[in-house]
Each structure stands twice: as C-alpha cells, then as structure tokens.
Amino acid sequence: MTDDAPLEPLLESAVRAPSSHNTQPWLFRPRPDGVDLLADRTRALPANDPADRELTISCGCALLNLRAAAAAEGAGTQVTLLPDGPEADRLAHVRLGGPPDAALAPLAAGIEGRRTHRARFADRPVTAAETDILRDEAAAEGAWLTPLTSAAAHGDAAALVAEGDAAQWADPAWRRELAQWMHPRRQGDGLSLPWLAVPVARMVVRTFDMGNGVAARDEALAEHSPLLAVLGTAGDTPADWLRAGQALERLLLAGVRAGLQASYLNQPVQVARLRPRLADLAGQPGHPQILLRLGHATDSLPAAPRRPLSDVTLAKGG
Ligand SMILES: Cc1cc2nc3c(=O)[nH]c(=O)nc-3n(C[C@H](O)[C@H](O)[C@H](O)COP(=O)(O)O)c2cc1C
C-alpha cells in the first residue's frame, strides 16, 4: 500500500472532492509509510476566503475521500492533522496500514457520483431518517449539522443569503476574483463555461454588479430547498476547518448513497458580519462553516473537471 502505484487510485479519489470555485487547492507528497496532504496556497481566493478557511475545508474534503477510498481497498488510515503546527502548509500526514474503517468503506462508492447541484431540487422531502444519517456522519468527524426546519429559520437564512450576495457582488475585488476562476472546461479547474462564452462572461462579471438578480435567485433556491442545514464546528482554527471538510464530504457521500445531492449557500459565512446571525439561527455552540442545500436531483450532471494527478503530486518525501 505504500508504493506509489497503489497510492494512485487513492489520489484519484481524493481529487474528486469539492473545492471552492473548483480551485483544487491541494498537493500530495508520497511518503514511505503513506502520504502528506499539503495546502496549495497559490490557489487561494483572498477576496472570497481571506483566511484560507474554505481552502482548508476543501483539503479536508480531499482527505476524507482518500480515507474512504483506502477503506474500500481494505487499508486502514491513521491521520495526524497539522503535524507541523497551524502555520504550515502541511495539513495532514496519512499513514496507510492496519484494519480498514468499516464505516467509511461503503461511502467510497459515492465519490464518482457526487455533484454540486446548483439547480432547484425535486419537489420531494428529505426525510427525518435521512437527515439523521447526515447528522450522524458529520458528528463522526467532530462537527455538527443543524437542519433549519422551522419556516422562520428557513426564511431568515434565505434572507441572509440574499444579503450576502448583495455584499459580495458590490465588491469589485470579489467579482474580479470570481471572473478569474471562470475557465474553459479543458483547463481542468475553475468554474467551467463553454470556451467561446468565457471572455464575455468574465467581462460581464467583472464589470456589472448583478447582486440584486443573484440575490433574488439564491433566496428563492434557499426557500425551496427540501433541506437547508448549517455545518459547524466547536472551534474556528485550521484543525477545525479540516474537521469541517471531512465532515462535509462524509455527509455528502452518505447523501449520495441515499439519492441526495447538495449545493452551497455560503454567503452568510463568507461575509464576516453575517456569520454571527447564521450562528444564532443554528443555535449551536461554536462556528458555522458551511450552509448547505440538500435534496433529490432532477437530472444527472457531467462531473466538473479536475487537473491531472501529475499536477498535484510532489516528489516522494523521506
Ligand atoms: C468549502 C467549499 C465552498 C464552496 N462554496 C460554493 C459556493 O459558495 N457556491 C457554489 O456554487 N459552489 C460552492 N462550492 C462548490 C464548488 O464550486 C464545487 O465543488 C466545484 O465547482 C467542483 O464541482 P463538484 O463539487 O461538482 O465536483 C464550494 C465547495 C466547497 C468545498
């Protein structure tokens, strides 16, 4: 399990993880006993994510995929988070070996089929039993998932999303950054558009504050979500963000098994002044990390592109 060749399928699974703006901000360094996960901060989003919080969450998602894929291959994983301390780019060391995690192994089957589903979901509820499964999977990684079930909380969260959209779109730096990550599909990263549409779409996003239109669309999406839920953690350090990422991907993969897909309405977390209001709605001790919409997809989408493994794999370390 520690030769480079057997590592490859695990890394192929790891890079299928979601990441903000599809930046894929991860690097992997094979080690004699396993692999290191590193943050690639050249792919940071300073306007959208100034503390690299979402960057670290995205890396946590990749880590969970790696652990689940190893378990499905019959290998155990022992993870040390932040072995070099919180300032370092080395986010985790994964030692491969020992008994596989029986709870993680079945989740690997969802890695290929998970999608960020940005359209409306089918008019079909997410049941209480399904919600409990998602909550348990998040808890298994040390995070909490709180469904916003009351009509009042649902509506308040939708209004916060709209307020967040307005604030982000009013910021030219935020719009410039979004435009920079609009890429033709063949580039292998970013938010994919047909290549002919890229220059115009970028120009429009850079130039015009479309906050009102986006806010109205997102508010309606939030209001019509079968399930709206806040994922959070007790603390708000890089280790907590790695936990949040692992919890996020774990519940997303469990969702795929139950026929559910998800997408993100993170604006009330990204806009710092709105985060305490989302925390009040969640009513949990600690910090909201992700606001999720979940439901049954109405159509199957093509997978978003990924960079080749050769771009994210470093030379073997000692
Ligand atoms: C931490 C995090 C934050 C994200 N935030 C958003 C978001 O605010 N809006 C959105 O549409 N997608 C968001 N995404 C989803 C990514 O855009 C998506 O994962 C990426 O485009 C790859 O697509 P895929 O998830 O279908 O593989 C986020 C993903 C992560 C992990």
The ligand as an SDF file (V2000), in Angstrom:
LIG
                    3D

 31 33  0  0  0  0  0  0  0  0999 V2000
  -15.6760   24.8740    1.0190 C   0  0  0  0  0  0  0  0  0  0  0  0
  -16.4830   24.9210   -0.2510 C   0  0  0  0  0  0  0  0  0  0  0  0
  -17.2100   26.0680   -0.5490 C   0  0  0  0  0  0  0  0  0  0  0  0
  -17.9770   26.1220   -1.7070 C   0  0  0  0  0  0  0  0  0  0  0  0
  -18.7270   27.2510   -1.9510 N   0  0  0  0  0  0  0  0  0  0  0  0
  -19.5400   27.2780   -3.0230 C   0  0  0  0  0  0  0  0  0  0  0  0
  -20.4170   28.3830   -3.2130 C   0  0  0  0  0  0  0  0  0  0  0  0
  -20.4470   29.3250   -2.4090 O   0  0  0  0  0  0  0  0  0  0  0  0
  -21.2200   28.3710   -4.3030 N   0  0  0  0  0  0  0  0  0  0  0  0
  -21.2210   27.3200   -5.1890 C   0  0  0  0  0  0  0  0  0  0  0  0
  -21.9830   27.3400   -6.1550 O   0  0  0  0  0  0  0  0  0  0  0  0
  -20.4060   26.2490   -5.0200 N   0  0  0  0  0  0  0  0  0  0  0  0
  -19.5740   26.2090   -3.9620 C   0  0  0  0  0  0  0  0  0  0  0  0
  -18.7670   25.1200   -3.7610 N   0  0  0  0  0  0  0  0  0  0  0  0
  -18.7920   24.0160   -4.7240 C   0  0  0  0  0  0  0  0  0  0  0  0
  -17.6560   24.0940   -5.7430 C   0  0  0  0  0  0  0  0  0  0  0  0
  -17.8500   25.1590   -6.6440 O   0  0  0  0  0  0  0  0  0  0  0  0
  -17.5770   22.7270   -6.4680 C   0  0  0  0  0  0  0  0  0  0  0  0
  -17.1630   21.7650   -5.5340 O   0  0  0  0  0  0  0  0  0  0  0  0
  -16.6070   22.7200   -7.6320 C   0  0  0  0  0  0  0  0  0  0  0  0
  -17.0460   23.5750   -8.6500 O   0  0  0  0  0  0  0  0  0  0  0  0
  -16.4380   21.3090   -8.2120 C   0  0  0  0  0  0  0  0  0  0  0  0
  -17.6790   20.7640   -8.5940 O   0  0  0  0  0  0  0  0  0  0  0  0
  -18.2350   19.3990   -7.9490 P   0  0  0  0  0  0  0  0  0  0  0  0
  -18.4980   19.6500   -6.4970 O   0  0  0  0  0  0  0  0  0  0  0  0
  -19.4940   19.0930   -8.7180 O   0  0  0  0  0  0  0  0  0  0  0  0
  -17.2030   18.3120   -8.1320 O   0  0  0  0  0  0  0  0  0  0  0  0
  -17.9770   25.0370   -2.6120 C   0  0  0  0  0  0  0  0  0  0  0  0
  -17.2410   23.8880   -2.2980 C   0  0  0  0  0  0  0  0  0  0  0  0
  -16.5010   23.8360   -1.1210 C   0  0  0  0  0  0  0  0  0  0  0  0
  -15.7310   22.5890   -0.7800 C   0  0  0  0  0  0  0  0  0  0  0  0
  1  2  1  0
  2  3  1  0
  2 30  2  0
  3  4  2  0
  4  5  1  0
  4 28  1  0
  5  6  2  0
  6  7  1  0
  6 13  1  0
  7  8  2  0
  7  9  1  0
  9 10  1  0
 10 11  2  0
 10 12  1  0
 12 13  2  0
 13 14  1  0
 14 15  1  0
 14 28  1  0
 15 16  1  0
 16 17  1  0
 16 18  1  0
 18 19  1  0
 18 20  1  0
 20 21  1  0
 20 22  1  0
 22 23  1  0
 23 24  1  0
 24 25  2  0
 24 26  1  0
 24 27  1  0
 28 29  2  0
 29 30  1  0
 30 31  1  0
M  END
$$$$
